[in-house]
Structure formats: structure tokens, C-alpha cells
């Protein structure tokens, strides 16, 4: 954090200094032979500097990486392997190993203690629960496969190995966040809405998995998939400009649809879905961004002319 702040602080100082130098008044020149000679010399110097800048730009373009994302296959592969093993271990030993709810716990739940924003989850028809659970379970794999549409783009398709591994890495991080982060069920014992429905059988309400309402892993996975797809597409097509925000807005629809099914299935409260979508969206955007090649270069040049005086120029390449 401090390194990043200092880096941009130095850049701001450089920009301010260049602005001061560029605002310096031109030196007065006396007409005559010396002025003509100065004009010729200035023109030669200016042309020389222009050629140097052009050569620098051409060399910079030729040195640009051939891939949009950098990828260390060994590092990412090992990370994905370790994360997968850890997640597979966490499911039966941490997430699904919680003790069943006691009769006293079931009797102590109070609907009025649920925040008003979440109380909508307690107003559903429990008879439709299984239908919505099936919709979420069958719909999530479809959402995960949707980013495969990126293969239709020839620019993306040439980097398919990098993007496929990066996609797996992103899901490994998202799943690990659910299994091991403070916001997930490893540290939270929030009751699912199903335990508030006294008309349902006790054995359906008392299972230990009903302590895992916080947060929606289904919604997080769906959001991560869609935001990853939009982020990668935007990186390959920066010309779309502000339209990318529309794409991000549209990408929330599948995630919230999955979250809606989970709420209607009495598995989560709306706040659980919101947190899941947020975490998934962050993972979907940050993982490709971390893998992007960065080439922040600052280039300086010197120029002079009889009318504008001496000056310095700066080219800041952010591509």
C-alpha cells in the first residue's frame, strides 16, 4: 500500500515539475544573423529530438508483450492444486460437520429478531422449496459454462490456455473465500430461513447444515463467473469505453437469479445473497486484473524553438 502511494506521489511531483517548466516564459531573441542561425540550429535539434521520440515509441511498441495476461503456469497450477485439495477437505470436515440444532435452539428462534430487509425470506411457500433448490442447482453449472462464449472471440481464443487456467484459479479463490474466510460458514453460524418454518418436519429443520446461511456460495460462484467474463472481454476490447458498465450491470442478472432461487428455497436471506454477489464480483474482476501486463513508462524529451523557447515534454504510457 505504502509503495503504491509513494509511486503515484512521485509521479504527481514529476507532472507538477514538468508543468512548471513548460510554463516558463520564452527567452527573448534579438533579430539578426544570430537569430537566423539559432532558428536553424533549433530546427535541427527539434527534428533530432522528434526522431528520437519516434524511435523510442517504435521500440516500446515492439517490446510490448504478445499476450494480454501474464501467466506462470507452475505457480498458478500449484496454487490451484493446493486450493482444490483444501476446498475438498473443507466441505465434509468444516462446512458440513456442524452439529444438528437442538430442540431448544429450534424453539428459541424469533422471526421478529430478523432484520426487516431479510424478513422477506420468511414469507415464502415451503411447499415450493425443492423446486427452487433444483432450479439453483441446475442453473449454476449453466452460469459457470457461460464464459465459454469468450471462445467465439478470436482475440480471446488465441490465449485460451492462459484464460482457462486463470478461470479455474479465480473459482479456486472464490471457493476458498467461502470455505475459509471470516465471512463464510467456517466462522459464521447464521441460521438458514428454513428453521423458521415450523410447518416443516423437525428433521429437515434441525440438520447442522442449516447453520450455514452466511453467505450464499451459489450467488458468489455465479457472480464470479459472469464478472470474470465481462472483465476479460473488456480487457480485449477497450474501445467499448463506458459501455462496459452496462455489461457489468447485465452480468449481475444470472447471479441474482441464482440467489433468488436460493432465497425461495429457504436456504438464504437476501443479505446473504448480496454479500455472496459482492465477494464473487470482486474475485471475478481482481484475478484477471492481477494477471494483466503492466507497462507504466515515462519518457522525456527536450525541444526548443525561436517562438516558444526551450521546453521539456513527457510521455506517460499507461498501456
N, C-alpha and C positions, 0 to 999 in steps of 0.2 A: 504493500500500500504506500509506504513512505517513498520507495523507489519510484513508483509511478507518479506520485505527486511531485517529487523533485524533478523528474524528467520533463514534465509538462511545465513546471515553473521555469526551468532553464529555457525551454522553447519560447515561453512568453517573453522572457528577458531578451532573447535574440530578436524576436519580432519587434519589440519596442525599440531596441537599438537600431535595427535596420530602418524603422520608421523615422527615427531622429536623423539618421544620416541622409535618408532620401529627401528630407525636408530642408536640408541645408541650402542656403542661397547660392546661386551660381557665381563663380568668380568673374569679376569684370575684366573684359578684354579690350585692349586699345587697337583700333583698326590699323592695318598696315601689313607689311610683308610678314612680320612675326605672326600676325593673326592668321594669314593665309596658310603659313607653314603649320601652325597649331591645328588649323582645321584639317589639313591633310593628315597630320600625324594622328589626330583624334579619330578620323575616319578609319585609318588603318588599324588603330587599336581596337576600335569598336567592332570592326569586321572580324578581327582576330578573336576577340572575346566571344562574338556570336558563334563563330565556327567551333570554338572550344565547348561552348554550352551545348551546341548541336551534337558534337561528338560524345559529350557526356550523357546526353539523353539517349542517343542511339545505343551506347554501351549499356546503359541502365536497362533499356528495353530488352536487349539481347540477354542480359543476366537474369531476367525475371524467371521464376520457376515455371516449369511446364505444367504443373498441377496446381489446382486452386487450394487443396488441402495437403498439409504435410502429414506423413504417417510413418511412425516407427512400428513396423509390424511385430517385432519382438516384444516391445514394451506393451503395446495395446493388446496383443494376443495373450501375453502372460496375465495382464490385468483382467481381461475378460474371463480367462480360465479360473483365476482365483475368486473373482466376484461370483461366477456361476456356482462354484463349489460352496462358497459361503452362503449364497442365497438358497441353494438346495438344502443345505444343512439347517438354515434358519426356519424354514417352513414347518417341519414337524417338531423341531425342538424348542422353538421360541414362539412362533406365531400361533400354532395350533396345539400348544401344550398347556394352555391355561386351564385352571380348574373350573369345573362346572359351577354355575351360580347356585347358591343355596336357596332354600325356600324363604329364608329371612330376607335375602337380597332381593328376590323377586317381589316380595310383599312391600319392600321399603321404597320402591321406585315411585316417583311422583311426577305426573305429567305437567303439573304447574311449575315445576322446577326447571323445565326445559325452556331455553330462550325462545322468544316469540318467533324469531327468524327460522328456527328449526322445528317449530311445532307442527308445521305442515306435514312432516313425515309421520306424525301420529294420527293423521286424519285419512288414512288410506284404507282400501278394502283388502283385508288379509287373504280373502279367497283368491285374489289375482296375483298373489305373491310369486308363486312358482313361474307363472307366465312371464313376468318381468325379469325374474332371475335368469330364465333361459334366454331372453332377449339380450341381456347384458353379456352372458357367457358366450353366446354365438356371435354377437355383434363385435366383441372386442377383437377376435382374430381377424375379422374383415378390416377393421380400422388399422391394425398393425400391418396388414398387407397393402394398404392404400399407397404408402410411399413408394411401392414398386412401380408406380406410374412414372416416377422420375426416369426410369429406363427408356421411356419414349423420347427423351430429350438427348440428342446426340452429344451435346457438350457434357452432360452428366454421365452418359453411358460409357464414355472413354475412361472414366475414373471409377468404374463400378466396384472394383476390389476395395479401394480405399473407403468409399462411401458405405459399402456393405459392412465392413468391419467397424467403421465409425458408428453405424446404426446399431449394431449389436452392443458396442461399448456404451452407447447412450442408454439403451434399455438396461444394461447391467448396472449402470449408475442409478437409474430411476428405481429399479427393483431393490437395490441395496439401500437407497434412501428410505424406502418403505420398511424394509426389514430391520434396519439398524439405527435410523436417525431418531432423534428425540420426539419428532412429530408422529412417528409411526407406532404400531401396536406393541413394539418391544418395550416402550416406555409408557404408553398410554393404555388405560383400561376403561375407556369410554364405552358405555353400553350401546348396543345397536337398538334401533327403534322396535325391533320385533319383540323385545322383552316387555314392552309396554302394552302389548295386545293380549289381554287376559283371556280372550276367547280362543286363543291358540293353545294346543297341548303344552303341558309343562316341559316335557322332554324336548320340545322344539325351541322353547324359550330359555332353557337352563344350560344349554351347551356352552362350554368355555369359549368357543369362537365368537360368541355374542359379546365378548368384552373388547372386540377389535373394530369398533365403529370408526375410530380415529386413525388414519384418514382413508379415503377411497383410493385403493391401489388401482382399481379398474379405470377410474377417471384420470389418474396420473399417467398410466400407461397410454391411454388414448390420446391425451393432450401431448405427451412427449412425442408420439408417432407423428401427429399432424403438424406440430410446430417444427419438428425436425425437417419434414418435407418442405414446408414453406421457407424455412431458413436456407436450406441448400438451394432451392430454386432461385431465391432472391440473390444468393451469392453468385450464381452463374449468370444471372440476368439483372445486373444493377440498373439497367436502363428503364426498368419499370417504375423507378422512383417511389413516389408516395403511394402507389397502388399496392405496395407490399403490405400496408396496414390493413387494407381491405382483405387481402389474402389471410393475414393473421386472424382477423375477425371471423372469417368464414371457417377457419380451421378449428375454432372453438366449438362449432356445432356438433361434430361427432363426439367430442369429449363430453360435452354437457348432455348429449343424448344418452351416452353410456351411464353417466352419473344420474340422470333422471330415472333410468331403468333400475338402478341400484336403490334409489330412494323409494320408488314404488314397490320394490321387492323387500322393503323394510330392513335393508342392510345398512343404510347410512342416512345421516341427516344432511340437509343442504350445505351446512358449513363444512362437513367432511368432504363433500364433492368440490367445493370451492378451493379448499386447501390442496386437494389432490390435483386439480387442474392447474393451479399456480405452480406447484412443485414440478409437475410434468412439463409445463411450458418452459420453465427456466432450464430444465435439463435439455429439452429439445433444441433450445437456442444456444446455450453456452457450449455444449460439446462441439458442434461444428465451428463455432467462433474460436475456440481454443486451438483447433487444428488448422485454422486459416494461416496462410503465409502472410507475414507482416514485413513490409519493406519501407519503413519510415526513413527517408533520406532527405537531408537538407543540403542543397548545392548553392554556392555563392558565385557571383560574377561581378566584374568591375567594368564600368563603361564611362565614357566622357564624350562631351560634345560642346561646340562653341556656344550653343544657345542654352543648353541645360546644365552645363557644368559637370563636375565629377559626381559619381554616384555608385551605389552598390545595389546589386539585385540578389534576391533569394528565391530559390525554387524548392518548395516543400512537397515532396512526392509522397502521397499517402496511400498509393495503390500497393 
